[in-house]
Amino acid sequence: THDLIVSLRNDDGTALVPLVEDRVAVYVVEPGPPTVTVACVDPSFCSIGIPSGTSVDLIVSATGVRLVAPGSTSPLEAHYHVYLDDFSRPALVVGSGAAPTISIPPGTADGPHEPIVSLRHGDDSAWSPPVEDRTTVLVFN
């Protein structure tokens, strides 16, 4: 984020007295199509096997868009949904922060499972083509 400052000046370049200026925050995004990445904060924790019902901390980052709360109408802003294995159940998390925590649902079958991060527009629609990433969590009961 950068601050753009506009200041009114006299013909000789000196500031007016009293000072007359205003600021606006400008967010610069990388050019190109958006991407999203996800990983476990502690990869060893995700790979040793955790019981269902356990919370898992993730790291999410995006390029080409600014992550913000749902509801934005800007094409350069997005949020994400985190699903487990597929999109057949409601999202575990809807967010925009860099470190979401998910809870592996009780009764989740033993074995590897994939938290999926799906980038979404402000109206919750998915990007086209989909912008997603996955990581693996080993579950045991």
C-alpha positions as a Python dict, from the first residue, in 0.01 Angstrom:
ca = {
    (1, 'T'): (0, 0, 0),
    (2, 'H'): (124, 345, -89),
    (3, 'D'): (-4, 688, 16),
    (4, 'L'): (-67, 934, -266),
    (5, 'I'): (-52, 1287, -123),
    (6, 'V'): (-190, 1591, -304),
    (7, 'S'): (-80, 1927, -166),
    (8, 'L'): (-180, 2272, -291),
    (9, 'R'): (123, 2502, -338),
    (10, 'N'): (192, 2868, -407),
    (11, 'D'): (336, 2968, -746),
    (12, 'D'): (684, 2966, -589),
    (13, 'G'): (640, 2604, -469),
    (14, 'T'): (596, 2683, -100),
    (15, 'A'): (311, 2524, 92),
    (16, 'L'): (-5, 2721, 162),
    (17, 'V'): (-61, 2833, 521),
    (18, 'P'): (-258, 2665, 657),
    (19, 'L'): (-151, 2348, 479),
    (20, 'V'): (-405, 2222, 225),
    (21, 'E'): (-353, 1857, 132),
    (22, 'D'): (-524, 1521, 118),
    (23, 'R'): (-416, 1155, 102),
    (24, 'V'): (-544, 840, -57),
    (25, 'A'): (-413, 486, -9),
    (26, 'V'): (-316, 313, -334),
    (27, 'Y'): (-272, -65, -345),
    (28, 'V'): (-49, -196, -623),
    (29, 'V'): (-101, -552, -748),
    (30, 'E'): (127, -762, -965),
    (31, 'P'): (19, -773, -1329),
    (32, 'G'): (-114, -1095, -1476),
    (33, 'P'): (-374, -1352, -1384),
    (34, 'P'): (-436, -1409, -1013),
    (35, 'T'): (-279, -1699, -827),
    (36, 'V'): (-331, -1841, -479),
    (37, 'T'): (-109, -2070, -272),
    (38, 'V'): (-172, -2263, 49),
    (39, 'A'): (55, -2455, 285),
    (40, 'C'): (51, -2582, 641),
    (41, 'V'): (218, -2346, 888),
    (42, 'D'): (389, -2654, 1036),
    (43, 'P'): (436, -2910, 756),
    (44, 'S'): (551, -3179, 1001),
    (45, 'F'): (227, -3142, 1200),
    (46, 'C'): (23, -3195, 884),
    (47, 'S'): (225, -3500, 778),
    (48, 'I'): (251, -3697, 1105),
    (49, 'G'): (-124, -3756, 1130),
    (50, 'I'): (-379, -3565, 1334),
    (51, 'P'): (-713, -3677, 1479),
    (52, 'S'): (-1033, -3549, 1322),
    (53, 'G'): (-1169, -3252, 1514),
    (54, 'T'): (-819, -3100, 1534),
    (55, 'S'): (-744, -2746, 1418),
    (56, 'V'): (-483, -2687, 1148),
    (57, 'D'): (-313, -2353, 1079),
    (58, 'L'): (-260, -2267, 713),
    (59, 'I'): (-73, -1996, 523),
    (60, 'V'): (-253, -1842, 225),
    (61, 'S'): (-110, -1591, -20),
    (62, 'A'): (-231, -1448, -349),
    (63, 'T'): (-81, -1254, -638),
    (64, 'G'): (-262, -1038, -892),
    (65, 'V'): (-536, -946, -643),
    (66, 'R'): (-565, -794, -298),
    (67, 'L'): (-725, -1022, -37),
    (68, 'V'): (-1013, -838, 132),
    (69, 'A'): (-1335, -928, 314),
    (70, 'P'): (-1621, -1067, 101),
    (71, 'G'): (-1842, -811, -71),
    (72, 'S'): (-1587, -610, -270),
    (73, 'T'): (-1690, -505, -620),
    (74, 'S'): (-1335, -439, -740),
    (75, 'P'): (-1199, -683, -1001),
    (76, 'L'): (-859, -654, -830),
    (77, 'E'): (-987, -768, -489),
    (78, 'A'): (-1084, -1118, -377),
    (79, 'H'): (-1133, -1345, -79),
    (80, 'Y'): (-1106, -1723, -50),
    (81, 'H'): (-1302, -2028, 59),
    (82, 'V'): (-1128, -2328, 216),
    (83, 'Y'): (-1285, -2669, 147),
    (84, 'L'): (-1180, -3020, 249),
    (85, 'D'): (-1120, -3267, -39),
    (86, 'D'): (-1391, -3136, -274),
    (87, 'F'): (-1662, -2874, -306),
    (88, 'S'): (-1956, -3095, -202),
    (89, 'R'): (-1977, -2954, 153),
    (90, 'P'): (-1987, -2593, 275),
    (91, 'A'): (-1656, -2412, 306),
    (92, 'L'): (-1468, -2466, 632),
    (93, 'V'): (-1348, -2105, 623),
    (94, 'V'): (-1437, -1792, 425),
    (95, 'G'): (-1163, -1538, 467),
    (96, 'S'): (-903, -1293, 350),
    (97, 'G'): (-631, -1324, 614),
    (98, 'A'): (-289, -1476, 558),
    (99, 'A'): (-320, -1738, 834),
    (100, 'P'): (-660, -1910, 848),
    (101, 'T'): (-727, -2196, 1089),
    (102, 'I'): (-943, -2486, 977),
    (103, 'S'): (-1094, -2759, 1189),
    (104, 'I'): (-1090, -3110, 1044),
    (105, 'P'): (-1454, -3222, 1085),
    (106, 'P'): (-1513, -3495, 1348),
    (107, 'G'): (-1552, -3836, 1185),
    (108, 'T'): (-1329, -3753, 887),
    (109, 'A'): (-1194, -4082, 753),
    (110, 'D'): (-834, -4185, 821),
    (111, 'G'): (-582, -4104, 551),
    (112, 'P'): (-464, -3807, 347),
    (113, 'H'): (-706, -3517, 295),
    (114, 'E'): (-668, -3197, 97),
    (115, 'P'): (-763, -2852, 221),
    (116, 'I'): (-845, -2663, -101),
    (117, 'V'): (-822, -2284, -119),
    (118, 'S'): (-1047, -2139, -389),
    (119, 'L'): (-1018, -1771, -482),
    (120, 'R'): (-1356, -1595, -499),
    (121, 'H'): (-1495, -1265, -625),
    (122, 'G'): (-1676, -1034, -382),
    (123, 'D'): (-2011, -1195, -474),
    (124, 'D'): (-1870, -1543, -383),
    (125, 'S'): (-1850, -1659, -746),
    (126, 'A'): (-1540, -1857, -838),
    (127, 'W'): (-1283, -1719, -1080),
    (128, 'S'): (-1297, -1851, -1434),
    (129, 'P'): (-1084, -2045, -1492),
    (130, 'P'): (-1073, -2155, -1127),
    (131, 'V'): (-786, -2021, -915),
    (132, 'E'): (-712, -2287, -652),
    (133, 'D'): (-437, -2455, -459),
    (134, 'R'): (-420, -2760, -229),
    (135, 'T'): (-209, -2897, 50),
    (136, 'T'): (-221, -3234, 227),
    (137, 'V'): (-316, -3317, 585),
    (138, 'L'): (-289, -3673, 718),
    (139, 'V'): (-585, -3766, 944),
    (140, 'F'): (-617, -4058, 1185),
    (141, 'N'): (-876, -4142, 1449),
}
